Amino acid sequence: MSKLEGKKLILLGERDGVPGPAMEACFAGTGAEVVFSATECFV
Amino acid sequence: MDLQNQQRVVDAAEKYGAENVIVLLGSSDAGGAEIYAETVAAGDPTFAGPLAGVSLGLPVYHVFDETIKAEVDPATWEEQLAMMEMVLDTGKLSTAVEGMREKHSKYKL
């Protein structure tokens, strides 16, 4: 069983690193629920 | 961290319980990742947002942490994250977040 099964995920992405949507795609099949995803940027 | 996102973190922890929530970071530099990790685990170090003085103790990992990578389908990982994995110092990022997690997170995966 996935360690993430049943967990609620908060994805804090970064524009110059890994953006939120890329992480969302990765965790869609893990049994975890993405409760919110954001992509911040530092300028 | 964006003040609005701090509020969303507080709301999620209240709604689902801190023990059920995991925060994953996609930061590109270790210093920034450390501040994010500190903010969600120990509280906002700048005392500017809703997490100021609020120690949620949330478990926090960088997305490039091996524990997290092991949970993702390899083909999806390749498609979404492999490029940035080559460019960024993944070891340094994971270690920076791990340091804060060991110190402040009340829950672990």
Backbone of each chain as nested JSON, in Angstrom:
{
  "chains": [
    {"id": "A", "residues": [
      {"number": 1, "name": "MET", "atoms": {"N": [0.839, -1.204, 0.0], "CA": [0.0, 0.0, 0.0], "C": [0.869, 1.246, 0.0]}},
      {"number": 2, "name": "SER", "atoms": {"N": [0.455, 2.239, -0.728], "CA": [1.219, 3.491, -0.793], "C": [1.239, 4.18, 0.568]}},
      {"number": 3, "name": "LYS", "atoms": {"N": [2.38, 4.743, 0.892], "CA": [2.489, 5.492, 2.155], "C": [1.595, 6.728, 2.133]}},
      {"number": 4, "name": "LEU", "atoms": {"N": [1.262, 7.16, 0.921], "CA": [0.459, 8.382, 0.798], "C": [-1.042, 8.093, 0.769]}},
      {"number": 5, "name": "GLU", "atoms": {"N": [-1.402, 6.844, 0.735], "CA": [-2.811, 6.435, 0.668], "C": [-3.646, 7.133, 1.751]}},
      {"number": 6, "name": "GLY", "atoms": {"N": [-4.704, 7.809, 1.332], "CA": [-5.617, 8.452, 2.282], "C": [-5.133, 9.783, 2.84]}},
      {"number": 7, "name": "LYS", "atoms": {"N": [-3.927, 10.192, 2.473], "CA": [-3.398, 11.457, 2.995], "C": [-3.929, 12.65, 2.195]}},
      {"number": 8, "name": "LYS", "atoms": {"N": [-3.911, 13.792, 2.829], "CA": [-4.328, 15.032, 2.171], "C": [-3.064, 15.812, 1.845]}},
      {"number": 9, "name": "LEU", "atoms": {"N": [-2.864, 16.111, 0.589], "CA": [-1.622, 16.762, 0.181], "C": [-1.786, 18.25, -0.075]}},
      {"number": 10, "name": "ILE", "atoms": {"N": [-0.82, 19.002, 0.428], "CA": [-0.719, 20.422, 0.114], "C": [0.543, 20.556, -0.736]}},
      {"number": 11, "name": "LEU", "atoms": {"N": [0.385, 21.012, -1.958], "CA": [1.519, 21.103, -2.875], "C": [1.917, 22.564, -3.044]}},
      {"number": 12, "name": "LEU", "atoms": {"N": [3.115, 22.888, -2.578], "CA": [3.582, 24.265, -2.692], "C": [4.715, 24.302, -3.711]}},
      {"number": 13, "name": "GLY", "atoms": {"N": [4.339, 24.546, -4.95], "CA": [5.318, 24.559, -6.032], "C": [5.958, 25.923, -6.193]}},
      {"number": 14, "name": "GLU", "atoms": {"N": [6.941, 25.938, -7.074], "CA": [7.634, 27.204, -7.347], "C": [7.873, 27.306, -8.84]}},
      {"number": 15, "name": "ARG", "atoms": {"N": [7.702, 28.504, -9.358], "CA": [7.825, 28.692, -10.805], "C": [9.197, 28.266, -11.333]}},
      {"number": 16, "name": "ASP", "atoms": {"N": [10.258, 28.593, -10.595], "CA": [11.613, 28.255, -11.044], "C": [12.067, 26.87, -10.583]}},
      {"number": 17, "name": "GLY", "atoms": {"N": [11.215, 26.19, -9.86], "CA": [11.552, 24.839, -9.402], "C": [10.551, 23.869, -10.006]}},
      {"number": 18, "name": "VAL", "atoms": {"N": [9.77, 23.236, -9.162], "CA": [8.722, 22.339, -9.645], "C": [7.379, 23.032, -9.431]}},
      {"number": 19, "name": "PRO", "atoms": {"N": [6.662, 23.354, -10.502], "CA": [5.357, 24.01, -10.354], "C": [4.273, 23.063, -9.826]}},
      {"number": 20, "name": "GLY", "atoms": {"N": [3.257, 23.646, -9.221], "CA": [2.161, 22.87, -8.635], "C": [1.549, 21.832, -9.572]}},
      {"number": 21, "name": "PRO", "atoms": {"N": [1.183, 22.21, -10.808], "CA": [0.519, 21.244, -11.694], "C": [1.369, 20.003, -11.985]}},
      {"number": 22, "name": "ALA", "atoms": {"N": [2.699, 20.159, -12.062], "CA": [3.57, 19.001, -12.318], "C": [3.498, 18.038, -11.139]}},
      {"number": 23, "name": "MET", "atoms": {"N": [3.447, 18.6, -9.92], "CA": [3.332, 17.743, -8.739], "C": [1.96, 17.082, -8.699]}},
      {"number": 24, "name": "GLU", "atoms": {"N": [0.922, 17.841, -9.056], "CA": [-0.446, 17.279, -9.068], "C": [-0.508, 16.045, -9.948]}},
      {"number": 25, "name": "ALA", "atoms": {"N": [0.112, 16.134, -11.116], "CA": [0.093, 15.011, -12.063], "C": [0.775, 13.792, -11.441]}},
      {"number": 26, "name": "CYS", "atoms": {"N": [1.829, 14.037, -10.674], "CA": [2.58, 12.924, -10.081], "C": [1.811, 12.197, -8.983]}},
      {"number": 27, "name": "PHE", "atoms": {"N": [1.017, 12.938, -8.231], "CA": [0.384, 12.317, -7.062], "C": [-1.054, 11.884, -7.301]}},
      {"number": 28, "name": "ALA", "atoms": {"N": [-1.53, 12.084, -8.535], "CA": [-2.908, 11.713, -8.871], "C": [-3.162, 10.219, -8.641]}},
      {"number": 29, "name": "GLY", "atoms": {"N": [-2.178, 9.376, -8.891], "CA": [-2.411, 7.936, -8.795], "C": [-1.913, 7.291, -7.514]}},
      {"number": 30, "name": "THR", "atoms": {"N": [-1.643, 8.081, -6.491], "CA": [-1.034, 7.52, -5.279], "C": [-2.039, 7.171, -4.18]}},
      {"number": 31, "name": "GLY", "atoms": {"N": [-3.31, 7.515, -4.394], "CA": [-4.307, 7.249, -3.356], "C": [-4.427, 8.417, -2.385]}},
      {"number": 32, "name": "ALA", "atoms": {"N": [-3.644, 9.461, -2.618], "CA": [-3.734, 10.659, -1.784], "C": [-4.619, 11.685, -2.492]}},
      {"number": 33, "name": "GLU", "atoms": {"N": [-5.157, 12.599, -1.699], "CA": [-6.002, 13.644, -2.285], "C": [-5.278, 14.985, -2.205]}},
      {"number": 34, "name": "VAL", "atoms": {"N": [-5.184, 15.669, -3.342], "CA": [-4.561, 16.99, -3.34], "C": [-5.613, 18.0, -2.874]}},
      {"number": 35, "name": "VAL", "atoms": {"N": [-5.404, 18.598, -1.695], "CA": [-6.412, 19.537, -1.192], "C": [-6.168, 20.944, -1.705]}},
      {"number": 36, "name": "PHE", "atoms": {"N": [-4.922, 21.281, -1.941], "CA": [-4.647, 22.472, -2.732], "C": [-3.227, 22.489, -3.24]}},
      {"number": 37, "name": "SER", "atoms": {"N": [-3.101, 23.181, -4.368], "CA": [-1.816, 23.232, -5.044], "C": [-1.574, 24.668, -5.451]}},
      {"number": 38, "name": "ALA", "atoms": {"N": [-0.369, 25.155, -5.237], "CA": [-0.06, 26.538, -5.589], "C": [1.317, 26.588, -6.223]}},
      {"number": 39, "name": "THR", "atoms": {"N": [1.533, 27.625, -7.007], "CA": [2.853, 27.844, -7.587], "C": [3.249, 29.27, -7.26]}},
      {"number": 40, "name": "GLU", "atoms": {"N": [4.254, 29.412, -6.428], "CA": [4.696, 30.758, -6.058], "C": [5.917, 31.131, -6.89]}},
      {"number": 41, "name": "CYS", "atoms": {"N": [6.22, 32.404, -6.937], "CA": [7.436, 32.809, -7.641], "C": [8.135, 33.906, -6.849]}},
      {"number": 42, "name": "PHE", "atoms": {"N": [9.438, 33.914, -6.96], "CA": [10.22, 34.926, -6.261], "C": [10.823, 35.854, -7.292]}},
      {"number": 43, "name": "VAL", "atoms": {"N": [10.425, 37.105, -7.285], "CA": [11.028, 38.078, -8.214], "C": [11.397, 39.345, -7.471]}}
    ]},
    {"id": "B", "residues": [
      {"number": 1, "name": "MET", "atoms": {"N": [6.364, 32.842, 2.619], "CA": [5.258, 32.214, 1.907], "C": [4.101, 33.204, 1.772]}},
      {"number": 2, "name": "ASP", "atoms": {"N": [3.507, 33.156, 0.611], "CA": [2.332, 33.958, 0.304], "C": [1.324, 33.878, 1.466]}},
      {"number": 3, "name": "LEU", "atoms": {"N": [0.798, 35.029, 1.893], "CA": [-0.085, 35.048, 3.065], "C": [-1.385, 34.27, 2.832]}},
      {"number": 4, "name": "GLN", "atoms": {"N": [-1.866, 34.348, 1.596], "CA": [-3.093, 33.622, 1.251], "C": [-2.873, 32.111, 1.361]}},
      {"number": 5, "name": "ASN", "atoms": {"N": [-1.709, 31.671, 0.902], "CA": [-1.402, 30.239, 0.986], "C": [-1.211, 29.801, 2.434]}},
      {"number": 6, "name": "GLN", "atoms": {"N": [-0.677, 30.679, 3.264], "CA": [-0.551, 30.351, 4.693], "C": [-1.933, 30.069, 5.276]}},
      {"number": 7, "name": "GLN", "atoms": {"N": [-2.898, 30.904, 4.896], "CA": [-4.26, 30.713, 5.402], "C": [-4.835, 29.391, 4.924]}},
      {"number": 8, "name": "ARG", "atoms": {"N": [-4.534, 29.04, 3.667], "CA": [-5.055, 27.78, 3.118], "C": [-4.443, 26.586, 3.853]}},
      {"number": 9, "name": "VAL", "atoms": {"N": [-3.181, 26.734, 4.267], "CA": [-2.525, 25.661, 5.032], "C": [-3.219, 25.509, 6.391]}},
      {"number": 10, "name": "VAL", "atoms": {"N": [-3.481, 26.629, 7.049], "CA": [-4.177, 26.613, 8.351], "C": [-5.546, 25.936, 8.19]}},
      {"number": 11, "name": "ASP", "atoms": {"N": [-6.277, 26.344, 7.163], "CA": [-7.624, 25.804, 6.932], "C": [-7.583, 24.292, 6.701]}},
      {"number": 12, "name": "ALA", "atoms": {"N": [-6.613, 23.841, 5.883], "CA": [-6.516, 22.403, 5.578], "C": [-6.176, 21.607, 6.843]}},
      {"number": 13, "name": "ALA", "atoms": {"N": [-5.273, 22.133, 7.653], "CA": [-4.878, 21.432, 8.88], "C": [-6.063, 21.335, 9.839]}},
      {"number": 14, "name": "GLU", "atoms": {"N": [-6.866, 22.402, 9.903], "CA": [-8.039, 22.397, 10.787], "C": [-9.103, 21.429, 10.276]}},
      {"number": 15, "name": "LYS", "atoms": {"N": [-9.303, 21.442, 8.973], "CA": [-10.36, 20.624, 8.374], "C": [-10.046, 19.131, 8.409]}},
      {"number": 16, "name": "TYR", "atoms": {"N": [-8.795, 18.773, 8.069], "CA": [-8.469, 17.346, 7.933], "C": [-7.675, 16.773, 9.108]}},
      {"number": 17, "name": "GLY", "atoms": {"N": [-7.154, 17.645, 9.972], "CA": [-6.326, 17.177, 11.078], "C": [-4.867, 17.148, 10.631]}},
      {"number": 18, "name": "ALA", "atoms": {"N": [-3.98, 17.736, 11.422], "CA": [-2.57, 17.855, 11.036], "C": [-1.933, 16.492, 10.763]}},
      {"number": 19, "name": "GLU", "atoms": {"N": [-2.434, 15.443, 11.424], "CA": [-1.822, 14.12, 11.246], "C": [-2.149, 13.503, 9.884]}},
      {"number": 20, "name": "ASN", "atoms": {"N": [-3.15, 14.062, 9.2], "CA": [-3.536, 13.518, 7.884], "C": [-3.015, 14.317, 6.707]}},
      {"number": 21, "name": "VAL", "atoms": {"N": [-2.378, 15.439, 7.011], "CA": [-1.942, 16.346, 5.951], "C": [-0.435, 16.213, 5.731]}},
      {"number": 22, "name": "ILE", "atoms": {"N": [-0.014, 16.256, 4.472], "CA": [1.413, 16.256, 4.153], "C": [1.681, 17.429, 3.214]}},
      {"number": 23, "name": "VAL", "atoms": {"N": [2.739, 18.169, 3.495], "CA": [3.094, 19.296, 2.637], "C": [4.291, 18.895, 1.778]}},
      {"number": 24, "name": "LEU", "atoms": {"N": [4.155, 19.095, 0.473], "CA": [5.246, 18.785, -0.449], "C": [5.705, 20.072, -1.126]}},
      {"number": 25, "name": "LEU", "atoms": {"N": [7.013, 20.277, -1.147], "CA": [7.567, 21.512, -1.69], "C": [8.248, 21.285, -3.035]}},
      {"number": 26, "name": "GLY", "atoms": {"N": [8.146, 22.288, -3.883], "CA": [8.829, 22.216, -5.182], "C": [9.857, 23.32, -5.327]}},
      {"number": 27, "name": "SER", "atoms": {"N": [10.348, 23.82, -4.217], "CA": [11.287, 24.952, -4.227], "C": [12.57, 24.63, -5.001]}},
      {"number": 28, "name": "SER", "atoms": {"N": [13.16, 25.686, -5.585], "CA": [14.375, 25.489, -6.391], "C": [15.654, 25.737, -5.598]}},
      {"number": 29, "name": "ASP", "atoms": {"N": [15.56, 26.408, -4.455], "CA": [16.789, 26.614, -3.674], "C": [16.59, 26.19, -2.216]}},
      {"number": 30, "name": "ALA", "atoms": {"N": [17.694, 25.732, -1.642], "CA": [17.624, 25.128, -0.314], "C": [17.182, 26.124, 0.763]}},
      {"number": 31, "name": "GLY", "atoms": {"N": [17.652, 27.362, 0.645], "CA": [17.282, 28.376, 1.642], "C": [15.784, 28.624, 1.649]}},
      {"number": 32, "name": "GLY", "atoms": {"N": [15.211, 28.738, 0.45], "CA": [13.774, 28.969, 0.322], "C": [12.99, 27.771, 0.839]}},
      {"number": 33, "name": "ALA", "atoms": {"N": [13.467, 26.567, 0.501], "CA": [12.783, 25.35, 0.932], "C": [12.754, 25.271, 2.456]}},
      {"number": 34, "name": "GLU", "atoms": {"N": [13.851, 25.682, 3.064], "CA": [13.954, 25.643, 4.516], "C": [12.939, 26.588, 5.172]}},
      {"number": 35, "name": "ILE", "atoms": {"N": [12.79, 27.758, 4.584], "CA": [11.833, 28.731, 5.132], "C": [10.391, 28.226, 4.991]}},
      {"number": 36, "name": "TYR", "atoms": {"N": [10.096, 27.625, 3.838], "CA": [8.753, 27.056, 3.629], "C": [8.489, 25.963, 4.665]}},
      {"number": 37, "name": "ALA", "atoms": {"N": [9.496, 25.091, 4.829], "CA": [9.336, 23.965, 5.752], "C": [9.136, 24.476, 7.184]}},
      {"number": 38, "name": "GLU", "atoms": {"N": [9.922, 25.472, 7.535], "CA": [9.793, 26.041, 8.885], "C": [8.4, 26.655, 9.072]}},
      {"number": 39, "name": "THR", "atoms": {"N": [7.93, 27.329, 8.026], "CA": [6.634, 28.012, 8.112], "C": [5.485, 27.029, 8.375]}},
      {"number": 40, "name": "VAL", "atoms": {"N": [5.477, 25.897, 7.667], "CA": [4.352, 24.966, 7.839], "C": [4.51, 24.049, 9.061]}},
      {"number": 41, "name": "ALA", "atoms": {"N": [5.744, 23.93, 9.562], "CA": [5.95, 23.039, 10.706], "C": [6.008, 23.799, 12.033]}},
      {"number": 42, "name": "ALA", "atoms": {"N": [6.733, 24.927, 12.016], "CA": [6.955, 25.651, 13.279], "C": [6.216, 26.981, 13.361]}},
      {"number": 43, "name": "GLY", "atoms": {"N": [5.845, 27.543, 12.206], "CA": [5.199, 28.848, 12.188], "C": [5.989, 29.805, 11.309]}},
      {"number": 44, "name": "ASP", "atoms": {"N": [5.341, 30.894, 10.902], "CA": [5.946, 31.87, 9.994], "C": [7.104, 32.606, 10.686]}},
      {"number": 45, "name": "PRO", "atoms": {"N": [8.356, 32.383, 10.219], "CA": [9.496, 33.031, 10.875], "C": [9.513, 34.557, 10.691]}},
      {"number": 46, "name": "THR", "atoms": {"N": [8.758, 35.055, 9.716], "CA": [8.73, 36.506, 9.494], "C": [7.605, 37.166, 10.312]}},
      {"number": 47, "name": "PHE", "atoms": {"N": [6.792, 36.372, 10.961], "CA": [5.666, 36.859, 11.769], "C": [4.744, 37.792, 10.996]}},
      {"number": 48, "name": "ALA", "atoms": {"N": [4.558, 37.498, 9.705], "CA": [3.735, 38.367, 8.878], "C": [2.371, 37.763, 8.555]}},
      {"number": 49, "name": "GLY", "atoms": {"N": [2.29, 36.454, 8.534], "CA": [1.055, 35.831, 8.043], "C": [0.271, 35.074, 9.089]}},
      {"number": 50, "name": "PRO", "atoms": {"N": [-0.789, 34.389, 8.636], "CA": [-1.657, 33.627, 9.54], "C": [-0.917, 32.521, 10.307]}},
      {"number": 51, "name": "LEU", "atoms": {"N": [0.261, 32.096, 9.829], "CA": [1.011, 31.053, 10.53], "C": [2.004, 31.618, 11.557]}},
      {"number": 52, "name": "ALA", "atoms": {"N": [1.988, 32.938, 11.734], "CA": [2.869, 33.546, 12.745], "C": [2.501, 33.005, 14.118]}},
      {"number": 53, "name": "GLY", "atoms": {"N": [3.453, 32.402, 14.784], "CA": [3.209, 31.873, 16.128], "C": [2.331, 30.632, 16.152]}},
      {"number": 54, "name": "VAL", "atoms": {"N": [2.018, 30.068, 14.969], "CA": [1.168, 28.883, 14.902], "C": [2.03, 27.688, 14.496]}},
      {"number": 55, "name": "SER", "atoms": {"N": [2.273, 26.804, 15.437], "CA": [3.136, 25.659, 15.174], "C": [2.29, 24.437, 14.85]}},
      {"number": 56, "name": "LEU", "atoms": {"N": [2.01, 24.23, 13.557], "CA": [1.122, 23.131, 13.153], "C": [1.827, 21.782, 13.216]}},
      {"number": 57, "name": "GLY", "atoms": {"N": [3.156, 21.795, 13.096], "CA": [3.916, 20.533, 13.146], "C": [3.658, 19.618, 11.959]}},
      {"number": 58, "name": "LEU", "atoms": {"N": [3.239, 20.185, 10.83], "CA": [2.9, 19.353, 9.67], "C": [4.132, 18.635, 9.126]}},
      {"number": 59, "name": "PRO", "atoms": {"N": [3.94, 17.392, 8.672], "CA": [5.059, 16.705, 8.024], "C": [5.328, 17.365, 6.672]}},
      {"number": 60, "name": "VAL", "atoms": {"N": [6.577, 17.692, 6.413], "CA": [6.905, 18.408, 5.18], "C": [8.099, 17.741, 4.506]}},
      {"number": 61, "name": "TYR", "atoms": {"N": [7.985, 17.582, 3.194], "CA": [9.036, 16.928, 2.401], "C": [9.269, 17.73, 1.13]}},
      {"number": 62, "name": "HIS", "atoms": {"N": [10.507, 17.69, 0.629], "CA": [10.709, 18.223, -0.715], "C": [10.278, 17.129, -1.675]}},
      {"number": 63, "name": "VAL", "atoms": {"N": [9.74, 17.519, -2.808], "CA": [9.22, 16.522, -3.759], "C": [10.352, 15.607, -4.259]}},
      {"number": 64, "name": "PHE", "atoms": {"N": [11.606, 16.08, -4.19], "CA": [12.729, 15.259, -4.631], "C": [13.285, 14.347, -3.531]}},
      {"number": 65, "name": "ASP", "atoms": {"N": [12.664, 14.333, -2.377], "CA": [13.064, 13.407, -1.311], "C": [12.825, 11.979, -1.821]}},
      {"number": 66, "name": "GLU", "atoms": {"N": [13.784, 11.092, -1.589], "CA": [13.667, 9.712, -2.088], "C": [12.403, 9.01, -1.573]}},
      {"number": 67, "name": "THR", "atoms": {"N": [11.996, 9.341, -0.352], "CA": [10.783, 8.738, 0.221], "C": [9.565, 9.077, -0.629]}},
      {"number": 68, "name": "ILE", "atoms": {"N": [9.541, 10.292, -1.139], "CA": [8.413, 10.747, -1.946], "C": [8.514, 10.185, -3.366]}},
      {"number": 69, "name": "LYS", "atoms": {"N": [9.715, 10.236, -3.912], "CA": [9.922, 9.741, -5.286], "C": [9.474, 8.285, -5.407]}},
      {"number": 70, "name": "ALA", "atoms": {"N": [9.729, 7.504, -4.349], "CA": [9.392, 6.08, -4.351], "C": [7.881, 5.848, -4.486]}},
      {"number": 71, "name": "GLU", "atoms": {"N": [7.081, 6.862, -4.159], "CA": [5.615, 6.718, -4.19], "C": [5.005, 7.057, -5.549]}},
      {"number": 72, "name": "VAL", "atoms": {"N": [5.82, 7.646, -6.426], "CA": [5.282, 8.126, -7.706], "C": [5.578, 7.125, -8.828]}},
      {"number": 73, "name": "ASP", "atoms": {"N": [4.612, 6.979, -9.723], "CA": [4.778, 6.122, -10.886], "C": [5.999, 6.6, -11.692]}},
      {"number": 74, "name": "PRO", "atoms": {"N": [6.969, 5.701, -11.957], "CA": [8.208, 6.106, -12.62], "C": [8.0, 6.812, -13.969]}},
      {"number": 75, "name": "ALA", "atoms": {"N": [7.02, 6.357, -14.745], "CA": [6.788, 6.979, -16.055], "C": [6.282, 8.414, -15.889]}},
      {"number": 76, "name": "THR", "atoms": {"N": [5.413, 8.62, -14.899], "CA": [4.884, 9.97, -14.656], "C": [5.999, 10.865, -14.128]}},
      {"number": 77, "name": "TRP", "atoms": {"N": [6.815, 10.292, -13.251], "CA": [7.951, 11.053, -12.71], "C": [8.835, 11.533, -13.864]}},
      {"number": 78, "name": "GLU", "atoms": {"N": [9.168, 10.619, -14.755], "CA": [10.031, 10.913, -15.899], "C": [9.445, 12.069, -16.72]}},
      {"number": 79, "name": "GLU", "atoms": {"N": [8.148, 11.986, -16.938], "CA": [7.472, 12.972, -17.776], "C": [7.399, 14.35, -17.101]}},
      {"number": 80, "name": "GLN", "atoms": {"N": [7.118, 14.37, -15.795], "CA": [6.849, 15.634, -15.102], "C": [8.057, 16.234, -14.387]}},
      {"number": 81, "name": "LEU", "atoms": {"N": [8.899, 15.401, -13.799], "CA": [9.915, 15.935, -12.886], "C": [11.374, 15.649, -13.245]}},
      {"number": 82, "name": "ALA", "atoms": {"N": [11.597, 14.716, -14.16], "CA": [12.972, 14.293, -14.442], "C": [13.863, 15.453, -14.9]}},
      {"number": 83, "name": "MET", "atoms": {"N": [13.307, 16.336, -15.697], "CA": [14.098, 17.461, -16.21], "C": [14.61, 18.342, -15.061]}},
      {"number": 84, "name": "MET", "atoms": {"N": [13.707, 18.739, -14.176], "CA": [14.123, 19.59, -13.059], "C": [15.016, 18.834, -12.077]}},
      {"number": 85, "name": "GLU", "atoms": {"N": [14.822, 17.528, -12.019], "CA": [15.654, 16.708, -11.142], "C": [17.12, 16.767, -11.588]}},
      {"number": 86, "name": "MET", "atoms": {"N": [17.316, 16.875, -12.893], "CA": [18.687, 16.938, -13.425], "C": [19.318, 18.296, -13.155]}},
      {"number": 87, "name": "VAL", "atoms": {"N": [18.493, 19.33, -13.159], "CA": [18.992, 20.698, -13.05], "C": [19.245, 21.116, -11.597]}},
      {"number": 88, "name": "LEU", "atoms": {"N": [18.376, 20.692, -10.703], "CA": [18.461, 21.156, -9.309], "C": [19.311, 20.236, -8.434]}},
      {"number": 89, "name": "ASP", "atoms": {"N": [19.803, 20.794, -7.337], "CA": [20.587, 20.006, -6.379], "C": [19.611, 19.309, -5.425]}},
      {"number": 90, "name": "THR", "atoms": {"N": [19.14, 18.153, -5.862], "CA": [18.051, 17.48, -5.142], "C": [18.45, 17.035, -3.73]}},
      {"number": 91, "name": "GLY", "atoms": {"N": [19.704, 16.618, -3.589], "CA": [20.181, 16.184, -2.274], "C": [20.156, 17.321, -1.272]}},
      {"number": 92, "name": "LYS", "atoms": {"N": [20.635, 18.467, -1.714], "CA": [20.693, 19.646, -0.84], "C": [19.274, 20.099, -0.455]}},
      {"number": 93, "name": "LEU", "atoms": {"N": [18.366, 20.042, -1.441], "CA": [16.975, 20.461, -1.196], "C": [16.306, 19.53, -0.181]}},
      {"number": 94, "name": "SER", "atoms": {"N": [16.472, 18.232, -0.381], "CA": [15.845, 17.258, 0.517], "C": [16.401, 17.365, 1.928]}},
      {"number": 95, "name": "THR", "atoms": {"N": [17.725, 17.553, 2.017], "CA": [18.366, 17.655, 3.327], "C": [17.915, 18.908, 4.07]}},
      {"number": 96, "name": "ALA", "atoms": {"N": [17.771, 20.01, 3.327], "CA": [17.34, 21.263, 3.957], "C": [15.955, 21.093, 4.591]}},
      {"number": 97, "name": "VAL", "atoms": {"N": [15.064, 20.45, 3.857], "CA": [13.697, 20.253, 4.365], "C": [13.703, 19.223, 5.501]}},
      {"number": 98, "name": "GLU", "atoms": {"N": [14.523, 18.198, 5.347], "CA": [14.618, 17.162, 6.377], "C": [15.044, 17.75, 7.718]}},
      {"number": 99, "name": "GLY", "atoms": {"N": [15.981, 18.681, 7.663], "CA": [16.458, 19.319, 8.892], "C": [15.32, 19.975, 9.661]}},
      {"number": 100, "name": "MET", "atoms": {"N": [14.491, 20.704, 8.935], "CA": [13.346, 21.385, 9.561], "C": [12.303, 20.366, 10.033]}},
      {"number": 101, "name": "ARG", "atoms": {"N": [12.119, 19.324, 9.238], "CA": [11.123, 18.298, 9.586], "C": [11.515, 17.598, 10.892]}},
      {"number": 102, "name": "GLU", "atoms": {"N": [12.794, 17.23, 10.98], "CA": [13.269, 16.549, 12.189], "C": [13.091, 17.435, 13.427]}},
      {"number": 103, "name": "LYS", "atoms": {"N": [13.282, 18.713, 13.22], "CA": [13.227, 19.656, 14.338], "C": [11.793, 20.01, 14.748]}},
      {"number": 104, "name": "HIS", "atoms": {"N": [10.938, 20.205, 13.759], "CA": [9.633, 20.802, 14.076], "C": [8.386, 19.979, 13.75]}},
      {"number": 105, "name": "SER", "atoms": {"N": [8.489, 18.986, 12.857], "CA": [7.268, 18.254, 12.48], "C": [6.863, 17.284, 13.588]}},
      {"number": 106, "name": "LYS", "atoms": {"N": [5.579, 17.301, 13.911], "CA": [5.083, 16.407, 14.958], "C": [4.689, 15.058, 14.362]}},
      {"number": 107, "name": "TYR", "atoms": {"N": [4.465, 15.038, 13.053], "CA": [4.022, 13.813, 12.388], "C": [4.978, 13.485, 11.262]}},
      {"number": 108, "name": "LYS", "atoms": {"N": [5.09, 12.191, 10.943], "CA": [5.954, 11.758, 9.842], "C": [5.157, 10.836, 8.93]}},
      {"number": 109, "name": "LEU", "atoms": {"N": [5.712, 10.582, 7.769], "CA": [5.064, 9.658, 6.837], "C": [5.187, 8.239, 7.348]}}
    ]}
  ]
}
